[in-house]
Amino acid sequence: MKMFFDKVKSLSLKAQITFLSVCLVAITAGVLMSSYWLQTANYSAAHIERRLNTAENVINQYLAAKGSLLETAARVLTADFGFKQAVATRDNATIESVLFNHGQRINADLMVLTDIHGGIMSTSSIINIPKDKLQAAVKALSFSSQSTQILVIEDKVFQLIVLPVKAPRTVAYSLIGFKIDTQALQELKRLNEIDITLLSGANIVNTSFESIAVASEITALSQQTKSDVWRHNDFANRAIDFAENQAVVAILSASLAAEKKEFQQLIRSMLLVGGAILFVSILLSRLLSNTITTPLSNLIDVTKRIGKGNFSIHEKVKSSSTEFVELNNAFSTMGDAIQQREQEIKFQAEHDALTGLFNRRMLLIKIDNAINELQSFIIVGINIRQFAQVNDTMGPQAGDKCLRLVAKRLEQYLTRFEDSSLAYAGRIAADDFLISIPFNVESEVPYIVQDLNGALSRPYVFNDLTINLNFRLGVTNTLACTCNAETLLRRVAIAMNSAKTEQSRIRYYVDGEDEEYLARLQLLDELKDAINEDNGDLFFNYQPKLDLKGRKVNKAEALIRWINKNGDFVNPEVFIGLAEQSGLIVTLTRWVIAKIIEQLVEWHKQGYSFKVSINLSAQDIQHPDFVDFLLQKVATNDVSAAQITLELTERDLVENEELVVERLTYLKSLGFEVSVDDYGIGQSSLSKLKQLPIDELKIDKSFIMKLDQCEADQDIVSSTIALGHKLGLSVVAEGVENKESLMLLNDFDCDLIQGYFLSRPMKPEDFLEWYDNYEITAVPLD
């Protein structure tokens, strides 16, 4: 059913309207015809019932009339004195004469005289019947009954009456009968218009049917059906006991041919009328649907034209319906509005909303088109130096005004180039612009770039203020490579970033930088895979820390290592720097924390307890979920916060200092230790150092590695250790490479040392083996 309705829904509106109309008419006609059919069938059944009942009554009346005639004839015979005397004296000649003459007068088919025991004394019959069979049939009669009876002899049916012959007592019985033959049945058929078939048992005795085969079929069904009335071969049939005698059954068969013919004529008439109505309904529905679908088709054409960009729609729809006229007018208005809105949307899709210059998407398209035409042009990326200060000091509205003035300056500069298809400008970021400039020979490029820088660097005046803006320019040209627009823009970005890093005004792209940039991106993707797959490519080495005062090793620093899928060692400074630049450092640090805590749990199971230092970045500590994640991991694994030391560099501590101090203070209150890594090469002042919630200073290894050879380093280290102690901090010296440096640090009262002289970083299992075999007395401190 669902598929049917889905099929209907897929039709056109015109077809659906026609289909609906036809269905309504067809359903109405079907219901009416079904109702009439049912009523006609009920009426026909009742009519047949009445015909059969009437036929049964006529048969009974016919038999009753015949029976009355038999009774009169029999009484006349039995009352005749001469007949009674002949019977009493057994005058057979007289008896036979009387029976013959009396039978002739009343046209009786059977005249029989029996003794009081039923034995045949004499018979007169126009039908030849063997005496023995006649005797057997007579013996079965009831001699006490004086009503008519049915007698079947050799498939012949007789209606007869039995009366006693008294002289004065009963001396014999007279039997007078009429044969019920085909002529009689035909007479009954003319009276009732119903065929009659007489059966004795399963045998047909007589029938009014012209074809005995039809009678035989009806008779056969009479033995099988249990219905009072059954139908066969256009006849309705009923079986009755003939003259209340169960030995003979009469099957009444009423012909249905006339009724069927009349019903078929009626059905044909109804079908013709229904077909005419259906044709008219289809015609009218098509006319109605045309009044709807024709305007709709016109509107569909209008919509298609709108879809193709033709918004000039001012034709009038020819329709008598005001709704369609109004709809067409609405489409016309809509077309004008869409055309205007499309122009606005197209402009917005291709241009920067603030400056009106091309946006990045449109720049890519125009650059690709120029590349395909093999044109020579340079791409210059322009960054406004320290633009954030303009926003901070003068407000964002002034900053937007500055950007619009720079855009206008670029548009003015482009007017000097005749080939406008290669000279265009766009805005690609908040304070970054891009300009394409055609050139003839490559030697012109430096002069064009200097000229552009000069044009941009002229003072800008607005709101009675004069502002000098400085720019950094990244330059590449199409002669440097046969590449696409994306590659050119990436190279310009690389040159601009290099200009920022190198603090230069103009920076040209250098061959190979793009490949190096892509290699870093690939390395970053591999790092993501290594974190997600966690297949052992990333792992930790642990470098022990020696407590010089307690003469024991109870701390270690966790150092991440990476062997990529090619089996190459990747420098941690490289991939950690990439992670910080891309924002992946947060994910990496979470993985680091989880793994280190797992290692602490494993060592605890083995009976070891160490404090481990974990290196964090500013992005980690500033992330809103960092503290919750760290606490959740510690609580879930039942690890003490005192076992973990959080190491941050001076640079990380001063970035968003207020937030960092707040979170580190909270973590310190929970038992975590906080350490300042690489102290001495950062930017923190002594006044800030005393405000930070730290427990430990790690002196950078650049001061320790040649401590025994440099007096300046010795002065810095000794004073730093003394300062740390005065601030209540423990001091760690990393990068201890030799015995002499160790002795000096011991003399300076340093708290902890780590370095190759003590041990290289080791895998966890090697770290335990080293710890178990390490003898503290081996360290020459005395």
C-alpha positions in Angstrom: 0.0 0.0 0.0 2.8 2.4 0.9 4.5 1.7 -2.5 1.2 2.4 -4.2 0.8 5.8 -2.5 4.5 6.6 -3.1 3.8 5.9 -6.8 0.8 8.2 -6.8 2.8 10.9 -5.1 5.4 10.7 -7.9 2.8 11.5 -10.5 2.3 15.0 -11.8 -0.3 17.3 -10.2 -2.5 17.0 -13.3 -2.3 13.2 -13.1 -3.0 13.2 -9.4 -6.1 15.4 -9.8 -7.4 13.2 -12.6 -6.6 10.1 -10.6 -8.4 11.5 -7.5 -11.5 12.3 -9.6 -11.6 8.9 -11.3 -11.1 7.1 -8.0 -14.0 9.0 -6.4 -16.3 8.3 -9.3 -15.2 4.7 -9.5 -15.7 4.2 -5.8 -19.1 5.8 -5.9 -20.2 3.7 -8.9 -18.7 0.6 -7.3 -20.5 1.1 -4.0 -23.8 1.8 -5.9 -23.4 -1.2 -8.1 -22.4 -3.4 -5.2 -25.4 -2.2 -3.2 -27.8 -2.8 -6.2 -26.2 -6.2 -6.9 -26.8 -7.2 -3.3 -30.4 -6.0 -3.3 -31.0 -7.6 -6.7 -29.5 -10.9 -5.5 -31.7 -10.8 -2.4 -34.7 -10.0 -4.4 -33.9 -12.7 -6.9 -33.4 -15.3 -4.1 -36.7 -14.3 -2.6 -38.4 -14.5 -6.0 -37.0 -17.9 -6.6 -38.1 -19.0 -3.2 -41.6 -17.8 -4.0 -41.7 -19.6 -7.3 -40.5 -22.8 -5.8 -43.1 -22.5 -3.0 -45.8 -21.8 -5.6 -44.7 -24.8 -7.7 -44.8 -27.1 -4.6 -48.3 -25.9 -3.8 -49.5 -26.4 -7.4 -48.1 -29.9 -7.4 -49.8 -30.7 -4.2 -53.1 -29.2 -5.5 -52.7 -31.2 -8.8 -52.2 -34.4 -6.9 -55.1 -33.5 -4.6 -57.3 -33.0 -7.6 -56.2 -36.3 -9.1 -56.7 -38.0 -5.8 -60.2 -36.6 -5.5 -61.0 -38.0 -8.9 -59.6 -41.4 -8.0 -61.6 -41.5 -4.7 -64.8 -40.7 -6.6 -64.1 -43.4 -9.2 -63.2 -45.9 -6.6 -66.3 -45.3 -4.5 -68.5 -45.7 -7.6 -66.8 -49.0 -8.4 -67.0 -50.4 -4.9 -70.6 -49.3 -4.5 -71.7 -51.1 -7.6 -73.9 -54.1 -6.5 -73.2 -56.2 -9.5 -69.4 -55.7 -9.0 -69.7 -56.6 -5.3 -71.8 -59.8 -6.2 -69.2 -60.8 -8.8 -66.4 -60.3 -6.3 -68.2 -62.3 -3.7 -68.9 -65.2 -6.1 -65.4 -64.9 -7.6 -66.9 -64.3 -11.1 -63.6 -63.4 -12.7 -65.0 -62.7 -16.2 -67.4 -60.2 -14.7 -64.7 -58.7 -12.5 -62.3 -58.2 -15.4 -65.1 -56.7 -17.5 -66.1 -54.3 -14.8 -62.5 -53.3 -14.1 -61.8 -52.7 -17.8 -65.0 -50.8 -18.5 -64.7 -48.6 -15.4 -61.0 -47.9 -16.1 -61.9 -46.9 -19.7 -64.5 -44.5 -18.4 -62.2 -42.7 -16.0 -59.0 -43.1 -18.1 -57.3 -44.9 -15.2 -53.9 -46.4 -16.0 -54.1 -49.1 -13.3 -57.2 -51.2 -12.1 -56.4 -53.9 -9.6 -58.6 -56.2 -7.4 -56.9 -58.0 -4.5 -58.1 -60.3 -1.8 -58.2 -59.3 1.8 -54.5 -60.4 2.1 -53.2 -58.3 -0.8 -53.1 -61.1 -3.4 -54.0 -60.0 -6.9 -57.3 -61.4 -8.0 -57.7 -59.5 -11.2 -56.0 -56.6 -13.0 -56.7 -54.3 -15.9 -53.9 -52.0 -17.0 -53.1 -50.2 -20.2 -49.5 -50.4 -19.2 -47.8 -53.7 -19.4 -46.5 -54.5 -15.9 -45.2 -58.0 -14.9 -47.6 -59.6 -12.4 -44.8 -60.5 -10.0 -43.5 -56.9 -9.8 -47.0 -55.6 -9.5 -47.8 -58.1 -6.7 -44.6 -57.0 -4.8 -45.5 -53.3 -5.2 -49.1 -53.9 -4.0 -47.9 -55.8 -1.0 -46.1 -52.6 0.1 -49.3 -50.5 0.1 -51.2 -49.5 3.1 -54.7 -51.1 2.8 -56.0 -49.3 5.9 -55.4 -45.8 4.4 -58.2 -44.5 2.2 -56.1 -41.5 0.9 -54.1 -41.5 -2.3 -50.8 -43.2 -2.3 -47.7 -43.2 -4.6 -46.7 -46.5 -6.2 -43.4 -47.0 -8.1 -43.3 -50.0 -10.4 -40.3 -50.4 -12.8 -39.5 -46.7 -12.8 -43.2 -45.9 -13.4 -44.9 -43.7 -10.9 -48.6 -44.1 -10.1 -51.0 -42.1 -7.9 -53.6 -44.5 -6.6 -56.2 -45.1 -4.0 -57.2 -48.3 -2.2 -60.8 -48.9 -1.1 -62.4 -52.0 0.4 -65.2 -54.0 -1.4 -67.8 -54.9 1.2 -70.6 -57.5 0.8 -71.4 -56.7 3.6 -68.0 -57.4 5.1 -64.8 -56.7 3.3 -64.2 -59.4 0.8 -61.6 -57.6 -1.4 -59.8 -54.4 -2.2 -59.9 -52.3 -5.3 -56.9 -50.3 -6.5 -57.4 -47.5 -9.0 -54.4 -45.4 -10.2 -53.2 -42.8 -12.6 -49.7 -42.8 -14.1 -47.7 -39.6 -13.5 -45.9 -39.5 -16.8 -43.9 -36.9 -18.8 -47.1 -35.4 -20.1 -48.3 -34.8 -16.6 -44.9 -33.2 -15.7 -45.1 -31.0 -18.8 -48.6 -29.9 -17.8 -47.2 -29.0 -14.3 -44.3 -27.2 -16.0 -46.7 -25.1 -18.1 -48.6 -24.2 -14.9 -45.5 -23.2 -12.9 -42.7 -22.6 -15.5 -40.7 -25.0 -13.3 -39.1 -28.3 -14.4 -39.8 -31.3 -12.3 -37.7 -34.4 -11.9 -38.9 -37.5 -10.1 -36.5 -39.7 -8.3 -36.8 -43.1 -6.8 -33.8 -43.5 -4.6 -30.9 -42.2 -6.8 -32.7 -43.1 -10.1 -34.5 -40.7 -12.3 -38.0 -41.9 -12.8 -39.3 -39.1 -15.0 -38.4 -35.5 -15.8 -39.8 -32.5 -17.6 -36.3 -31.6 -18.9 -35.8 -32.0 -22.6 -32.2 -33.0 -21.8 -31.8 -36.0 -19.5 -28.1 -34.9 -19.0 -29.2 -31.7 -17.3 -31.5 -33.6 -15.1 -28.8 -36.0 -14.3 -26.3 -33.2 -13.2 -29.0 -31.6 -11.0 -29.8 -35.0 -9.5 -26.2 -35.7 -8.8 -25.8 -32.4 -6.9 -28.9 -33.1 -4.9 -27.1 -36.0 -3.3 -24.2 -33.7 -2.3 -25.7 -30.4 -1.2 -27.1 -29.8 2.2 -28.8 -26.5 1.1 -32.5 -26.2 0.8 -32.0 -24.4 -2.5 -29.0 -24.9 -4.7 -28.0 -23.6 -8.1 -26.6 -25.4 -11.2 -26.6 -24.6 -14.9 -28.8 -21.5 -14.5 -31.4 -23.4 -12.4 -32.4 -22.9 -8.8 -33.3 -26.3 -7.4 -35.2 -27.7 -4.4 -36.0 -31.3 -3.4 -39.4 -32.2 -1.9 -41.2 -35.4 -0.9 -43.6 -36.2 -3.7 -47.1 -36.4 -2.3 -45.7 -36.8 1.1 -44.2 -40.1 0.0 -40.5 -40.3 0.9 -40.0 -43.1 -1.6 -40.4 -40.6 -4.4 -38.5 -37.3 -4.4 -39.5 -34.4 -6.7 -36.8 -31.9 -7.7 -38.2 -28.6 -8.6 -35.9 -26.7 -11.0 -36.7 -23.0 -11.6 -34.9 -21.6 -14.7 -32.8 -18.4 -14.0 -32.1 -17.6 -17.6 -34.6 -14.8 -17.8 -33.5 -13.2 -14.5 -29.8 -13.6 -15.6 -30.5 -12.1 -18.9 -32.3 -9.2 -17.4 -29.6 -8.7 -14.8 -26.9 -8.8 -17.4 -28.7 -6.2 -19.4 -29.0 -4.1 -16.3 -25.3 -4.5 -15.6 -24.4 -3.5 -19.1 -26.7 -0.4 -18.8 -25.0 0.5 -15.5 -21.6 0.0 -16.9 -22.4 2.2 -19.9 -23.8 4.9 -17.6 -20.8 4.5 -15.2 -18.4 4.7 -18.2 -20.1 7.8 -19.4 -19.9 9.4 -16.0 -16.3 8.3 -15.7 -15.5 9.8 -19.1 -17.2 13.0 -18.2 -15.4 13.1 -14.8 -12.0 12.6 -16.5 -12.8 15.3 -19.0 -13.9 17.7 -16.3 -11.0 16.8 -14.0 -8.5 17.4 -16.9 -10.1 20.8 -17.5 -9.9 21.6 -13.8 -6.4 20.4 -13.5 -5.4 22.4 -16.6 -6.6 25.6 -14.8 -4.3 24.7 -11.9 -1.3 23.1 -13.6 -0.9 25.4 -16.5 -0.2 28.4 -14.3 1.9 26.2 -12.1 3.9 25.0 -15.1 4.5 28.7 -16.0 5.6 29.4 -12.5 7.9 26.3 -12.6 9.5 27.7 -15.8 9.9 31.0 -13.9 11.5 29.2 -11.0 13.9 27.4 -13.4 14.9 30.7 -14.9 15.4 32.2 -11.5 17.6 29.1 -10.7 19.6 29.8 -13.8 20.1 33.4 -12.8 17.5 35.1 -14.9 15.6 37.3 -12.4 13.8 39.5 -14.9 10.3 38.1 -14.6 7.4 40.3 -15.5 5.1 38.1 -17.6 1.5 37.9 -16.6 0.1 34.5 -16.0 -3.1 33.8 -18.0 -5.4 32.5 -15.4 -8.9 33.2 -14.1 -7.7 32.6 -10.6 -6.7 35.7 -8.7 -4.5 33.6 -6.5 -2.3 32.6 -9.4 -2.1 36.2 -10.6 -1.0 37.3 -7.1 1.5 34.4 -6.9 3.0 35.4 -10.2 3.3 39.0 -9.0 5.0 37.7 -5.8 7.4 35.7 -7.9 8.3 38.8 -9.9 8.9 40.7 -6.7 10.9 37.8 -5.3 13.0 37.6 -8.5 14.0 41.3 -8.1 14.7 40.8 -4.4 16.8 37.6 -5.1 18.7 39.3 -7.8 19.7 42.1 -5.5 20.4 39.7 -2.7 22.4 37.4 -4.9 24.5 40.3 -6.0 25.1 41.2 -2.3 25.8 37.6 -1.4 28.2 37.2 -4.3 30.0 40.3 -3.3 30.2 39.2 0.3 31.4 35.7 -0.8 34.2 37.2 -2.9 35.2 40.3 -0.8 36.2 41.1 2.7 33.3 42.7 4.6 35.4 45.4 6.3 37.7 46.6 3.5 35.9 45.6 0.3 39.1 43.8 -1.0 39.0 40.3 -2.3 38.9 37.5 0.4 41.2 34.5 0.5 38.8 32.3 -1.5 38.6 34.8 -4.4 42.3 35.4 -4.3 43.0 31.7 -4.8 40.7 31.7 -7.8 42.3 34.7 -9.4 45.8 33.5 -8.7 45.0 30.0 -10.2 43.6 31.7 -13.3 46.7 33.8 -13.8 48.9 30.8 -13.3 46.9 28.9 -15.9 47.5 31.8 -18.3 51.3 31.6 -17.7 51.5 35.2 -16.5 54.4 36.6 -14.5 53.5 38.3 -11.3 54.6 38.5 -7.7 52.6 37.8 -4.6 53.4 40.1 -1.6 52.0 39.3 1.9 51.7 42.4 4.0 51.5 42.4 7.8 50.9 45.6 9.9 53.5 45.6 12.6 52.2 46.0 16.2 48.7 46.6 14.9 47.4 45.2 18.2 48.7 48.4 19.9 46.5 50.5 17.7 43.5 48.6 18.8 44.6 48.7 22.4 45.4 52.4 22.5 42.8 53.9 20.1 40.0 51.3 20.2 38.7 48.8 17.7 36.9 51.4 15.6 40.1 53.2 15.0 41.8 49.9 14.1 39.0 49.2 11.6 39.5 52.6 10.1 43.2 51.9 9.8 42.6 48.7 7.9 40.2 50.5 5.5 42.8 53.2 4.9 45.5 50.5 4.1 43.0 48.8 1.7 42.4 52.1 0.0 46.1 52.7 -0.3 46.5 49.3 -1.9 43.7 50.0 -4.4 45.3 53.4 -5.3 48.7 51.7 -5.8 47.2 49.1 -8.2 45.8 51.8 -10.5 49.3 52.3 -11.9 49.2 48.9 -13.5 47.4 48.5 -16.8 46.9 44.7 -16.6 44.1 44.7 -14.0 43.6 40.9 -14.3 47.0 40.5 -12.6 46.9 43.5 -10.3 44.5 43.0 -7.3 44.6 43.0 -3.5 42.9 41.1 -0.7 42.7 40.7 3.0 43.6 37.3 4.3 43.7 37.8 8.1 43.0 40.3 10.8 46.1 42.5 10.0 47.4 40.6 6.9 46.9 41.7 3.3 47.9 40.2 0.0 48.7 42.0 -3.3 49.4 40.6 -6.7 51.6 42.7 -9.0 52.6 41.9 -12.6 56.2 42.4 -13.8 58.1 42.0 -17.1 61.5 40.9 -16.0 62.6 39.4 -12.6 65.1 42.3 -12.0 62.1 44.6 -11.5 60.8 42.7 -8.5 63.0 44.4 -5.8 62.2 47.9 -7.1 58.4 47.0 -7.2 58.5 45.7 -3.6 60.5 48.7 -2.3 58.1 51.1 -4.1 55.1 49.2 -2.6 56.6 49.4 0.9 57.2 53.2 0.4 53.7 53.7 -0.7 52.3 51.9 2.3 54.6 53.5 4.8 53.4 57.1 4.1 51.6 58.6 7.1 47.8 57.9 7.5 45.5 60.7 8.6 42.0 60.3 10.2 40.1 62.0 12.9 42.7 64.8 12.9 45.4 62.3 13.8 48.5 61.3 11.8 49.5 57.7 12.3 52.7 56.0 11.0 52.3 52.3 10.4 55.2 49.9 9.8 54.9 46.8 7.7 56.5 43.5 7.2 56.5 42.1 3.6 56.8 38.5 2.5 57.4 38.1 -1.2 57.3 35.2 -3.7 56.8 35.1 -7.5 55.6 32.8 -10.1 59.0 32.4 -11.7 60.2 30.7 -8.5 58.0 27.7 -9.0 55.4 26.1 -11.2 52.8 25.6 -8.5 49.2 26.4 -7.6 47.7 29.2 -5.7 47.6 27.3 -2.4 51.3 26.7 -2.6 52.1 30.3 -3.5 50.0 31.6 -0.5 51.7 29.1 1.8 55.1 30.4 0.6 54.1 34.0 1.1 52.9 33.0 4.7 56.3 31.4 5.3 58.1 34.5 4.1 55.9 36.7 6.3 56.5 34.6 9.4 60.2 34.6 8.7 60.1 38.4 8.5 58.4 38.5 11.9 60.9 36.1 13.4 64.0 37.8 11.8 62.6 41.3 12.5 63.1 42.3 8.9 60.9 44.6 6.8 61.1 42.6 3.6 61.7 38.9 3.4 61.8 36.9 0.1 60.8 33.3 0.1 63.9 31.0 0.0 63.7 27.7 -1.9 63.3 24.7 0.4 61.4 26.5 3.1 58.1 25.2 1.8 59.4 21.6 1.9 60.6 22.1 5.4 57.3 23.5 6.4 55.4 20.6 4.9 57.8 18.2 6.6 56.9 19.8 9.9 53.2 19.3 9.1 53.9 15.7 8.2 55.8 15.3 11.5 52.9 16.8 13.3 50.5 14.3 11.7 52.8 11.4 12.6 52.9 12.7 16.2 49.1 12.7 16.3 49.0 9.2 15.1 51.6 8.1 17.7 49.5 9.6 20.5 46.2 8.1 19.2 47.7 4.6 18.4 49.7 4.5 21.6 51.8 1.6 20.1 55.0 2.3 21.9 56.6 4.8 19.5 56.3 7.4 22.2 57.9 6.4 25.5 59.7 7.7 28.5 63.2 7.7 29.9 63.8 8.6 33.5 66.8 10.5 34.7 67.5 10.2 38.4 68.1 13.1 40.7 70.6 12.8 43.6 69.8 14.4 46.9 73.3 15.7 47.9 72.3 16.3 51.5 70.4 13.1 52.1 72.8 11.0 50.0 69.9 9.3 48.2 68.1 9.0 44.9 64.3 9.5 45.4 63.5 11.7 42.5 63.6 11.4 38.7 62.6 13.5 35.7 60.4 11.9 33.0 61.8 12.7 29.6 59.6 11.9 26.6 61.2 10.2 23.6 59.9 9.3 20.1 61.1 6.7 17.6 58.9 7.2 14.5 57.6 4.5 12.2 60.7 4.7 10.1 62.8 3.9 13.1 64.3 7.4 13.3 64.8 9.2 16.6 63.0 12.6 16.7 64.5 15.3 18.8 62.1 16.2 21.6 62.8 19.9 21.2 61.5 19.6 17.6 58.3 17.7 18.1 57.4 19.4 21.4 58.0 22.8 19.8 55.6 21.7 16.9 53.1 20.5 19.4 53.1 23.9 21.2 52.8 25.8 17.9 49.9 23.7 16.7 48.0 23.4 20.0 48.6 19.7 20.2 50.7 20.1 23.3 47.5 19.8 25.5 46.7 16.4 24.1 50.3 15.3 24.4 50.6 16.4 28.0 47.4 14.6 29.0 48.9 11.4 27.4 52.2 12.1 29.3 50.4 12.5 32.7 48.4 9.4 32.2 51.4 7.3 31.3 53.6 8.6 34.1 50.9 8.0 36.7 50.5 4.4 35.3 54.3 4.0 35.8 54.1 5.3 39.4 51.4 2.8 40.1 53.5 0.0 38.6 56.6 1.0 40.6 54.4 1.1 43.8 53.3 -2.5 43.1 57.0 -3.5 42.8 57.8 -1.8 46.1 59.4 1.4 44.9 58.3 5.0 45.6 59.8 7.9 43.6 58.9 11.5 42.9 58.7 12.2 39.2 58.9 15.6 37.5 56.5 16.3 34.6 57.3 19.1 32.1 54.3 21.4 31.4 53.8 24.3 29.0 51.9 27.5 29.4 49.1 26.1 27.2 48.7 23.2 29.6 48.3 25.1 32.8 46.0 27.7 31.1 43.7 25.0 29.7 40.3 25.1 31.6 40.2 21.3 32.1 43.8 20.7 33.0 43.4 20.9 36.8 40.3 18.6 36.8 42.1 16.1 34.5 45.2 16.0 36.7 43.2 15.5 39.9 40.9 12.9 38.3 43.9 10.9 37.2 45.6 11.1 40.6 42.4 10.1 42.4 41.5 7.3 40.1 45.0 5.6 40.4 45.4 6.3 44.1 48.6 8.2 43.6 49.8 10.8 46.1 50.0 14.4 44.8 53.4 14.7 46.6 54.9 12.1 44.1 54.4 14.6 41.2 56.5 17.7 40.5 55.2 20.1 37.9 58.0 21.7 35.9 57.4 25.0 34.0 59.9 27.3 32.4 60.2 31.0 33.3 58.6 31.9 30.0 55.6 29.7 30.8 55.2 31.3 34.3 55.0 34.9 33.1 52.5 34.1 30.3 49.0 35.0 31.6 50.7 35.3 35.0 47.6 35.9 37.1 45.8 32.7 35.9 49.0 30.6 36.1 49.8 31.7 39.7 46.2 31.1 40.8 46.2 27.5 39.5 49.7 26.6 40.6 48.8 27.9 44.1 45.8 25.7 44.2 47.7 22.6 43.0 50.5 23.3 45.5 47.9 23.5 48.3 46.9 19.9 47.3 50.4 18.6 47.7 51.9 18.9 44.3 55.4 20.4 44.0 56.1 23.2 41.5 59.5 23.7 39.9 60.9 26.4 37.7 62.8 24.7 34.9 65.8 26.3 32.9 66.1 29.1 35.5 68.6 31.8 34.5 67.8 32.1 30.9 64.2 33.3 31.1 62.6 36.7 31.7 61.3 36.5 35.3 62.6 39.2 37.7 63.5 38.6 41.3 60.4 40.5 42.4 58.1 38.1 40.5 60.1 35.0 41.6 59.2 35.6 45.2 55.5 35.9 44.3 55.4 32.6 42.4 54.0 29.5 44.3 57.1 27.4 43.6 59.1 24.8 45.6 62.1 24.3 43.5 64.6 26.1 41.1 66.3 24.2 38.4 69.4 26.0 37.2 69.8 25.7 33.4 72.4 23.3 32.3 74.2 26.0 30.2 75.6 27.3 33.6 76.5 23.8 34.9 78.0 21.8 32.0 81.4 23.8 32.2 81.0 24.9 35.7 84.5 23.8 36.7 86.0 25.8 33.8 84.2 29.2 34.1 84.4 31.4 37.2 81.5 33.5 36.0 79.3 30.5 35.9 80.5 29.6 39.3 79.6 33.0 40.7 76.1 32.9 39.0 75.4 29.3 40.3 76.6 29.9 43.8 74.6 33.2 44.1 71.5 31.5 42.6 71.7 28.6 45.1 72.1 31.1 48.0 69.1 33.2 46.7 67.0 30.1 46.3 67.7 29.0 49.8 66.8 32.4 51.2 63.5 32.2 49.4 62.9 28.8 51.0 63.3 26.9 47.7 65.3 23.7 47.0 67.8 24.1 44.1 68.5 21.5 41.4 71.5 21.7 39.1 71.0 19.9 35.8 73.6 19.0 33.3 76.3 17.8 35.7 78.9 16.2 33.4 82.0 15.7 35.6 83.3 15.1 39.0 84.7 18.6 39.4 81.4 20.3 38.7 79.8 17.9 41.2 82.3 18.8 43.9 81.7 22.5 43.3 77.9 22.1 43.6 78.4 20.2 46.8 80.5 23.1 48.1 77.8 25.6 47.0 75.3 23.6 49.1 73.2 22.6 46.1 70.3 20.4 47.1 69.9 18.0 44.1 71.9 17.3 40.9 71.1 15.4 37.7 73.2 14.8 34.7 75.3 12.3 32.7 77.9 12.1 35.4 75.2 10.5 37.6 73.3 8.7 34.9 71.8 9.1 31.5 68.0 9.0 31.1 66.9 5.3 31.2 63.9 3.2 30.4 61.8 2.3 33.4 63.1 -1.3 33.8 66.7 -0.1 33.4 66.1 2.7 35.9 65.1 0.1 38.5 68.1 -2.0 37.8 70.4 1.0 38.0 68.7 2.0 41.3 69.1 -1.4 42.8 72.8 -1.6 41.9 73.7 2.0 42.6 76.0 2.7 45.5 75.8 6.3 46.8 79.3 5.9 48.2 80.6 5.8 44.6 79.8 9.5 44.3 83.0 11.4 45.3 81.7 14.2 47.5 84.5 14.3 50.1 
